[in-house]
Amino acid sequence: MIVALLPRLQPLAWIAAYWGVLALLGGLNRDTLAIGGGILLLSYTGEKPRAFLKAILPMLITVMIYDSMRYYSDLVRDPYIRVREPYDFDKRFFGIATAQGVLTPNEWWQLHTHWTLDLLTGFFYLSFVAIFMGMGVYYRFWAGPEAARSSERMMWAFFWTNMLGYSTYYWYPAAPPWYVAAHGLGPADLSVGASAAGCLRFDELLGTQFFTGMYGKSADVFGAIPSLHVAYPFLAMLHAFELRSLRIFGTFFYLVMCFAAVYLNHHYVLDLIWGTAYAGFFYALVLGARRLQNLYKAEAALELS
């Protein structure tokens, strides 16, 4: 009887351990309680909620790991913060000649802002995770069985892209362009808090505090490389082309996020290239694994026939 109950008790045991560790670290708060409570609710309220939980579990685990990083990031990060290197790279390879000298694309766009661009880029920068998850849920539940299986693989590609991205924050910590604009190219000041940068223009236009609140909870100021803001849309775009569904929207989603990351002064072009490469690598990895699995199944079927 007890052995039969063990699988049903696993979600409760994992969430209890998660809450326990956070309590010891001083990080148990409303957000972490809500995440754990949401997982438990989906785990114990029926087959459909459990299916939904399975679809979004890689994203939930990613959120939990990201939130925990604030408690150990300073202990494991390379002490040398790259402030000048990304800036010099963009100026050399993507610099824009002006009367004031060569500017990075970030610097150039800060001189050419427009309220329509602030609204467009701010909306996508604010909702990029929700859009990515929405596309994944659509493929998982409404686009057919093959899309459902493919969506599950995409979500795990998302998870591993994040894990490699988070690790890069520690072995190659880098300052974002807004930091250079505000504090210069000198040695990094580790006491500086996260900034919403150009996203503040979105809040000012609408009279909101979306970005102020969001970036106040950022776990790592010097995690600019890679840009995961563009990694997620690139995964979504590749998936859209694989399934031949939402391809136009997926492409627009990726391109507008690339522009937004630079326009809002959060990422260099280097960061976009790095994030795109990580996402492309893991997408190719899970796609190759799927094809290898299908090959093994086909060979097994031939042997049995």
SVG drawing of the C-alpha trace seen along z (x, -y; Angstrom):
<svg xmlns="http://www.w3.org/2000/svg" viewBox="-9 -65 48 76">
<polyline fill="none" stroke="black" stroke-width="0.4" points="0.0,0.0 2.8,-2.4 4.8,-1.5 1.8,-2.2 1.4,-5.7 5.1,-6.7 4.7,-8.0 1.7,-10.1 3.7,-11.6 6.7,-12.6 5.4,-16.1 4.7,-16.9 8.1,-15.6 9.9,-17.7 8.0,-20.9 8.5,-20.4 12.3,-20.1 12.2,-23.1 10.4,-25.2 12.7,-23.9 15.9,-24.8 14.6,-28.3 13.5,-28.8 17.1,-28.0 18.4,-30.5 15.9,-33.1 14.2,-33.1 10.8,-31.7 8.3,-34.4 5.0,-34.8 6.4,-34.1 8.1,-30.8 5.1,-29.7 2.9,-30.4 5.2,-28.4 5.2,-25.4 1.5,-25.7 0.7,-25.8 2.7,-22.7 0.9,-20.8 -2.5,-22.0 -1.8,-20.8 -0.4,-17.5 -3.4,-16.5 -6.5,-17.9 -6.9,-15.4 -5.4,-14.1 -5.8,-17.2 -4.1,-19.5 -1.3,-16.9 -0.9,-16.9 -0.7,-20.7 1.9,-20.5 4.0,-18.0 3.9,-20.4 5.2,-23.4 7.4,-21.6 10.7,-22.5 9.7,-26.1 8.7,-25.9 12.0,-24.2 13.9,-26.9 12.1,-29.6 12.8,-27.9 16.5,-27.5 16.8,-31.1 15.2,-32.5 17.6,-30.5 20.7,-31.9 20.5,-35.2 21.7,-33.2 24.9,-31.8 25.8,-33.8 28.4,-36.0 30.1,-32.8 30.6,-31.0 30.9,-33.9 34.3,-34.6 35.4,-37.8 36.4,-39.4 33.3,-41.1 33.5,-41.8 32.6,-45.4 34.6,-46.5 34.9,-43.4 31.3,-43.1 31.2,-46.9 34.4,-46.8 33.2,-43.8 30.0,-45.5 31.7,-48.8 34.3,-47.0 31.9,-44.7 28.6,-46.5 29.6,-50.1 27.7,-52.9 29.7,-55.9 28.3,-59.3 29.4,-62.9 30.1,-62.0 32.3,-59.0 31.6,-55.3 28.7,-54.2 27.5,-50.8 23.9,-49.9 22.7,-50.4 24.2,-53.9 22.8,-54.9 19.3,-53.7 19.2,-55.6 19.5,-58.8 16.7,-57.7 13.9,-56.5 10.2,-56.8 7.2,-56.2 5.7,-53.7 8.9,-51.6 8.8,-52.0 5.4,-50.5 6.1,-47.7 9.4,-46.6 8.2,-47.1 5.2,-44.8 7.2,-42.0 10.0,-42.4 7.5,-42.2 5.5,-39.2 8.2,-37.1 7.9,-34.2 4.1,-34.2 4.2,-34.2 6.8,-31.4 4.7,-29.4 1.5,-30.2 3.0,-28.8 4.2,-25.7 0.7,-25.1 -0.9,-25.6 1.4,-22.9 0.9,-20.6 -2.9,-20.6 -4.3,-21.9 -2.0,-21.2 -2.2,-17.4 -0.3,-14.4 2.9,-14.9 3.0,-18.6 2.3,-17.6 5.3,-15.2 7.5,-17.8 6.4,-20.5 7.5,-18.4 11.0,-18.1 11.1,-21.9 10.3,-22.6 13.3,-20.5 15.5,-22.2 14.3,-25.4 15.4,-24.0 18.8,-23.0 19.4,-26.3 18.7,-28.1 21.0,-25.8 23.9,-26.5 23.0,-30.2 22.9,-30.4 26.3,-28.7 27.7,-31.2 26.7,-34.0 29.3,-32.6 32.2,-31.7 31.8,-34.7 29.9,-37.4 29.3,-40.5 27.9,-43.9 24.8,-44.9 24.9,-48.1 22.8,-50.1 25.4,-49.5 28.1,-51.0 25.9,-53.9 25.3,-54.7 28.6,-53.7 31.2,-53.7 33.8,-51.1 35.8,-51.0 35.9,-48.0 32.5,-46.6 30.6,-47.9 29.0,-44.8 26.8,-46.9 24.8,-48.2 21.2,-47.0 19.4,-45.8 17.9,-48.5 14.9,-48.3 16.9,-50.7 14.9,-51.6 11.9,-49.6 11.2,-52.5 9.9,-54.4 7.2,-51.8 6.1,-52.2 6.2,-56.0 4.0,-56.0 1.4,-53.7 1.8,-55.0 2.6,-51.5 5.4,-49.9 5.7,-46.5 9.4,-46.7 10.3,-48.5 8.9,-45.6 10.2,-42.9 13.8,-44.1 13.8,-44.8 13.6,-41.0 16.4,-40.2 18.8,-37.5 21.9,-38.6 22.9,-42.1 25.9,-40.7 24.1,-38.0 23.9,-39.8 25.6,-37.0 23.9,-35.1 20.6,-36.9 17.9,-34.4 15.4,-37.0 16.2,-36.0 17.0,-32.4 13.4,-31.6 11.9,-33.2 14.5,-31.4 13.5,-28.1 9.9,-29.0 10.7,-30.0 12.6,-26.7 9.7,-24.8 7.2,-26.7 9.1,-25.8 9.4,-22.2 5.7,-21.9 4.8,-24.3 2.5,-26.2 2.8,-29.8 5.9,-30.3 5.2,-34.0 4.4,-34.8 7.4,-32.8 9.8,-34.6 8.3,-38.0 8.6,-37.1 12.3,-36.3 13.2,-39.4 11.2,-41.8 12.9,-40.4 16.4,-40.9 15.6,-44.5 14.0,-45.1 17.0,-43.7 19.2,-46.3 16.7,-49.1 15.9,-48.9 19.6,-48.9 19.6,-45.5 21.8,-43.5 24.6,-43.9 24.5,-42.2 27.1,-39.8 24.6,-38.7 22.0,-38.0 24.4,-35.9 25.4,-33.9 21.8,-33.3 20.8,-32.3 23.7,-29.8 22.8,-28.2 19.2,-27.8 20.1,-26.4 22.5,-23.9 20.0,-22.4 17.2,-22.4 19.4,-20.5 20.4,-18.1 16.8,-17.2 15.8,-17.0 18.7,-14.6 17.8,-12.5 14.2,-12.2 15.3,-11.1 17.8,-8.6 15.0,-7.2 12.7,-6.9 15.4,-5.1 15.9,-2.6 12.1,-2.0 12.0,-1.4 14.9,1.1 13.2,2.9 10.0,3.1 11.8,4.6 13.5,7.2 10.1,8.3 8.4,8.5"/>
</svg>
